[in-house]
Amino acid sequence: MSDKKSIHGIWASRWVFIMAATGSAVGLGNIWKFPYITGVNGGGAFVLVYLICVALIGLPILMAEIMVGRRGRQSPVNSLIDVASESNGSTLWQLIGWVGAVAGLLIFGFYSVVAGWILEYAVEMGSGTFNGSNMEQVGNIFNALLADPGKMLIWHTIFTVLTMAIVVKGVNEGLERGVRILMPILFVLLVVAFGYGVSSGHFADAWHFMFDFEPSKLTAKAVLSALGHAFFTLSLGMGTMIAYGSYMTQKASIGSTAVLVVFLDTAVALIAGLAIFPIVFANQMDPGQGPGLMLVTLPVAFGNIALGQLFGTLFFILVGIAAWTSSISLMEPSVAFVVEKFKLNRLQACLVLGGLGWVLGVGALLSFNKGSDILIFGKNFFDFLDYVTANIMLPLGGMFIALFAGWVVKTRISREEMSITPLAHQLWLILVRFIAPVLVLIVFIYNLLQ
């Protein structure tokens, strides 16, 4: 067992880590993307394939990242250096940490813009703007928002400040206190939204839409979609779980803790679908709207049903909190590294990296208006950030962390940190050495071809 201590602090308990890791994993994709792709890709058959993919990719790589972080007790970059050195491996493996830290910062650049839209929608919903609206009116409202860089800049700035205000406080006073407050609120709001969906009278339709077992809908593309989402839903490949693992108590079981995080992440996604789709069906709308489901279809739905203004506001607050907890985890790995590498304090590191994230966000929001003509490889800046991170940086990071944990880290080290049975450890080794890297590589190639 390692006796190292993180200079950044230690989570007060295993449950705090579980809340923090779940908060990182639960984001905008869980609230609308997973329910949507479940419905259009075979319902229950897709869910089954997704769960198998989580077991083969998500869980083993999540365990690997936590293991490396807890062994190294530093930022992702320095943890990888130390664990590689302890295993007589090359310190070039630190590049995984560099790629992850940069990816997290780039993702924050456009994620904060989308989160700003959610904050704006919460205000508009609360003020009654969407009451009695139709699809065309809500579409015009959203287009007007995209055409208004000033308003988007305000919300982007507010969200950036909210994120860095928690990160600057450190592990115990910032991240831990934040998740202790935000995650219970998120779960309560999710239960309220679920209850409201059940009361709409179309819960059975939503259940059938998501869980009817229809293998005929399960195409090769659907399987690849399940593979990809199983990887991305757990915040893998960007160093977040290495950083969070470095703050994990030594006595906590990595295996059982990772299983709980996976379970909660999946449960939130499924419950969100069962909360959203009854409302969509009650208004006879298209459940296959994709991104438009959250920003066009749902505002119309909430605007035309009893108590819709109240519950619509609560729903967008829920989504905003999910985005907030995820954004914290995007910035923490790079902040931890800057503190260690350049001997800055938390405030200085947050000002530098928060400023960089803010500048990237300005570029992203201008992609929809004044900067729409500026293209990088045929994509506007917002889409470019999304493409490079989701299709290149994160899959490569996840694949190489699996290879590092499986082939470079000494089995003695992983066995000590995991504290699982010899049989379970052997199974984990098979998954991170052979199965997970191959499946992530398939996702990587598929996304590039797309």
N, C-alpha and C positions, 0 to 999 in steps of 0.2 A: 504493500500500500504506500502511496505517496504521502509525505507529510508537508507538502508545500501549502502555502496559504496565498490566496489572491490578495493583491494590494488594494483591490477595488471593493472587497467585502465578500460575505457569504450569505446566501439565502437563509432566512431564519428557520425554515423547515422544508421538508420535501414537498408539502402542499403549496408553498409559495412558489417553488420552482415549477410545479405542475401548472399553476395559474399563469405564471409568466410565459412558459413555453406555449400553453394553449392560447394565451393572448396574442403571442407572436403568430401562431398558426392561423388563428381565426381572423380573417380579414374580409375585404370586399368580395373576394372570390367565393368564400363560403356562403355569403348571404344571398348572392344571386346566381353565380356561375355554376356551382355544383348542382343545385336543384334543377337548373335549366338543362344542363348537359345530361342529367339523369333522365329527365323526361323525354328528351328527343333521341336518346340512344338505347332505348330498350327497357327503361324502368328498372324493375327488380333484377333483371339479368345483368344490366350495367352495374348496379350497386354491388352485386356479387363479384363481378370481375374487378371492380374498383377495390373492394376489400382484399381480394387476393393480391392485387398489385401493391396495396399498402403494406401487406405482410411481406412481400418479396422485395420491395424497394424502400418504401417510406420508413418502416420500423427498423430494419437493420442499419440504414444510413443514419437515422436519427440516433440510434444507440452508439454508432461509431463517432458521431460528432460530439455527443455528450461525453463519451469516454476520453476522447482526445483533450477536450476542454478541462475535464476534472483532473486528468493526469498532469496537464501543463500548468493549470492554475493561472493562465495569463490570457491576453488577447489571442484571437485565432492565429495570427502570424507567429507570435512568440511561443504559443503552445505547440504549434507544429514543429518549430525549430527544436524545442526542448525534447519533445517526444521522439522526433526523428533521431536526435543525438543519442538519447537513451537507448534507442533500438539499433544504433550504429548505422543509421540511414543517412542519406544526403539531406542537408539543410535546404536544398532547392525545393523540397516539399512545402516550404513556407509560401511558395507562390500561390498555393490554394487559398491561403488566408488573404493574400493581397488581392486576388481576383474577387473573393467574396466581399471584402471590405469595400472595394470600388463598386461592385455590383449593388451592394446595399445603398450606397450613396446615390448612384444613378437611379435606382428604383425610387428612392425617396423623392427625387426631383420631379417625377411625373405623378407619383402616388399622392403627394401632398396637394397637387392640383385637383385630382379626382376627389380627394377628401374635402377639399374646399367646396366642390359642387354639392357634396352631401350636406355640409354645414349650411350652405345657402338654401338648399331644399328644406331643411328642418325649419329654418326661419320662415320661408315662404309658406310651408304647410301650416305652421302655427298661426300665421297671420290670415289664413283663409284664402290665399291667392288661388289655390287649386279647386276651391269649392265650386261644384257645378261645371267644371271644365270638361272639354273633350280632347281627343288625341291631337288635333291640329293646334289647339290653343296651348297645350302643354309643350308640344314640339316647338312652337314659336318662342315660348318662354326659355326653353333650353338653348335654342339657337341664339337668342338675344344674349344669354349669359356667355356663350362662347365668343360672341362678337364684342364683348365688353371686357377688355383686358384690365381696366381699372378695378372692376368689381372682383374679378378672379384673383387679381394681385392682392387685394385686401384679405380674401379668405385664405389664399395660399400663405400669406404672411402670418395670419392668426394661427393656422394649423402648424406652421413651422415653429412658432413660439411655444405653442402648447406642447409640442413634442420635446423640444430642447429643454423646456422648463422641468420636465421630469428627468431626462437624461443627465442634466447638469448636477442633480442632487446625489447622483451615485447609486449604488446597488440598494442599500438599505433605506435611505431617506427618499430616494427617487423612484427607482424601478419597483422595489418591493412595495412601498407605500402606494404607488400608483396602481399596481395590479390588485392589491388588497381592496382598493376602493372601486376601481373600474370593472373588474371581472364579475363581482357579485351583481353590480348594476346591469352589466351586459346580460347575465343569465336571467335576472328578474325580468328585464324588458323582453327577452326572447320568449320566456314563458307567457308573459302578457300577450305578446304578438301571436303566439301559438293558440292561446285561449280565444283570442278574437277571431282567428282563422277558423277554429272549430265551430264557433258560434255563427259563422256566416251561412251555414246550411249547405255548403258545398265541399265539406271536408272529405266525403267519400270520393268525389271526383278527383281531388288532389291526391288522395291516397292511391287511387288506381293509376293516375298519371305517373306517379313516381315509382310505384312498387309492383305494378302488374308485370309478371314474369313473361316477357316476350322475346325469346331467343332470336326470332326472325329479324328483329330490329338491330341485333347485335352484329354490326358489320366490323370489318377490319379497322376501319376508321374509328369506330366507337371504342374498340379495344385499345387502340393507340391513345385515344382521348383519356381513357381510364388510367393508362400508364402515366401519361403526362401529368394529370391532375393529382395522382397519388404521390408523385414526386414534389410538385410545387406547393401542395396544400400545407405541408409541414415546415415551410420556411427553410428548406434544405439547400445546401450549395452556396450559401453566402456568409457562413461563419457565425450566424446568430446562435445556433445551438451549441457551438464550441464555446462562445462567450458565456452563454447562460450556464453551460455545463461547468465552466471554471468557477462559478459561484455556488455550485451544488455541494451540499454537505457530504462528507465522506461515507457516512453510514447509510445513506439512501441507496436503494437498489436501482441501478440504471435500467435493468430490464423491465421491471414492473412499472417504474415511473414512465418510461417511454410508451408502454402499452396504454397507460391511462391517458397520456397526452393524445395519442392516436384516437382513442375511443371518444374523448371529449370533442376533439376537432371534427370527427365524422358526425357525432351526435348533433353538434351545433348546425352543421350543414343540412342534415336531414330535417331537423326541427324547423329550420328557417324555410325550407321548401314547403313543409306542411303548414306553415304560417302564411306564406305568400300566396300559394296557388289557390286556396279556397276563395281568397278575395278576387283573384284574377278570373276564376271561373264564375263567381257570383255576378261579375260584370260582363260575362260573355266575351272576354278578351283572349288574345292569342298568347298562350303560355310559352311559346317558342320565340319570344322577342329578343333573347340574348341581352346585350348591354342595355337596349331600350326598355327592358322589363323594369329596371329599377328607376330609370330617369324619365320615362314617358308613361308606360302602362300603369305602374303602381300609383303615381300621383293622380291620374285620372280615376282609378278605382277608388282610392281613398276620398277623392273629392266628390264622389257621388253615392256614398253610403252613410248610414247612420253612424255618428261618432267618428266618422272618417278623419276629420280634422285632428282630433285628439290622438287617435291611434296612429295616424299617418306621421304626426310629429314625433311620437314615441318611437316609431319604426326608424325614422331617419336619425334620431339620436342614437338608437341601437347601432345602426350601421356606422355612424360617426365614431362611436366608442371602439368598435371593432377595428376601424381604420387607425385610430389613435394608438391602441395597444400594439398593432403591427408596426406602425411607424417608429415607435420607441425601439423595437428590436432591430429595425433597419439601421439605426444610427449607432447603437451601443457598441458593436464590434470595432468600428473605425475610431470611435471616441476612446475606447479602452486602449487601442493600439497607439494613438497619438499621445495619450497620457504617458504610456510606458516608454515609447521611443524618443520623444522629444522633451520629456520631463516637464510637460505643461500640467497645470491644474485642470480640473474638470471644466471650470468656467471658460478658460482660454481655449481648450479643445472644442468645446461646444460652440463657441463663437466662430471659430475657424470653419468647422465642418458644417454647422448650421448655416453659416453664410454661404458655403459652397452649395449646399443642398437648396438653399433659397434661390441662388443664381440659376441653377439648373432648372428649378421650377418656373422661373420667369421665362426662360427659353421655351419650356414646354407649353406654358399657357399662351405665349405669343404665336405658337404653331397654328392656333385656330383663328387668328385674325391678322395682325400686322406682319407676322413672320411666316405666314402660310406659304409664301413663295420660296422660302429657303428650304432646300431639300438636301438630305444626306443619303446618298445611294438610293435616290428616288423616294425617300420617306421624309415627312416633316420631323422636327426635332422630338416631339412627343412620341411618335410612333417608332422613331429610331432608338430612343432610350428603352422603350418597351421591348422591341425586337432583340436588340443586342443582349439585354440582360436575360430575358425569358428563354431565348432560343440558343444562346451561345454560352454566356458566362455561368449561369446557374447549373445547367446540365453538366458542363465540364467540371465545375467545382464539386458537384455531387458524385460524379463518376470517379474523380481522382481521390476524394476523401474515402470512398469505399475501398479503392485499391490500396491506399496508404494504410488504412486500418487493418485490412485483410492480409497484405503481403509484407509491409514494412514494419509495422508495430509488432514487437515480440509477443508471441502468444501468452507468455507469462504476464506481461503488462496488461493485456486486454482481459485476461482471466481474472487477475487481481481486481481490476476496476469494475468489471461486470458483476462479480459475485453471483454468478448463475451456475447451474449444474453443468458438469462436463459435457453432457449430451446437448444441452441448450447452447453452450459455447461453440461446440463443433458445428451445430446447425447454423449459428450466426456466422461463423467463419465461411462456410460454404456459400451463404447468401452474399456476404460482402466481397468475397473473392471472385465469384463466378457469376451468380445470377443477377444481382443488383447492377453491377457495372454494364453488363450486356444489355439489360433492359433500358437503363438510362441512355446508353449509346443509341439504341433504337429510337428513343424519344428525340434525342439530339438530331439524328439524321432525318427523322420524319419532319421535325419542325423546320429544318433548313430547306427541305424539299417543298414544304408548304409555302 
